[in-house]
Amino acid sequence: MEALIDAGGQTIDATEEEKYEMVISASTGTIRFDEIKQWLIEHVK
């Protein structure tokens, strides 16, 4: 995901821990699509 965002000229404004938690939560299904979308809206600059 980060490579795609970087290719678009943007960055993820989050700590390594925050990014790790997002990836783990998304991959285990503990968060919904809407929550992933909102996280990206808040952290991609």
C-alpha positions in Angstrom: 0.0 0.0 0.0 2.7 2.4 0.9 4.5 1.9 -2.4 1.3 2.8 -4.3 0.8 5.9 -2.2 4.5 7.0 -2.7 4.1 6.5 -6.4 1.2 8.9 -6.4 3.4 11.5 -4.7 1.8 11.2 -1.3 3.0 9.9 2.1 1.4 8.2 5.1 1.6 10.4 8.1 1.7 7.8 10.8 4.2 6.1 13.0 5.5 2.6 12.1 3.4 1.2 15.0 0.2 2.9 13.7 0.9 1.5 10.2 1.6 -1.9 11.6 -1.7 -1.9 13.6 -3.6 -0.8 10.5 -2.2 -3.6 8.4 -2.8 -6.3 11.1 -6.3 -5.1 11.7 -7.2 -5.0 8.1 -5.6 -8.4 7.3 -7.4 -10.1 10.3 -10.7 -8.6 9.6 -11.0 -6.8 12.9 -11.9 -3.5 11.1 -14.4 -2.8 8.4 -13.8 -1.3 5.0 -15.3 2.1 6.1 -12.8 2.2 9.0 -9.8 1.5 6.7 -11.1 4.2 4.3 -11.4 6.7 7.1 -7.9 5.9 8.4 -6.4 6.5 5.0 -8.3 9.8 4.6 -6.8 10.9 8.0 -3.3 9.7 7.4 -2.5 10.1 3.7 -1.0 13.6 2.9 
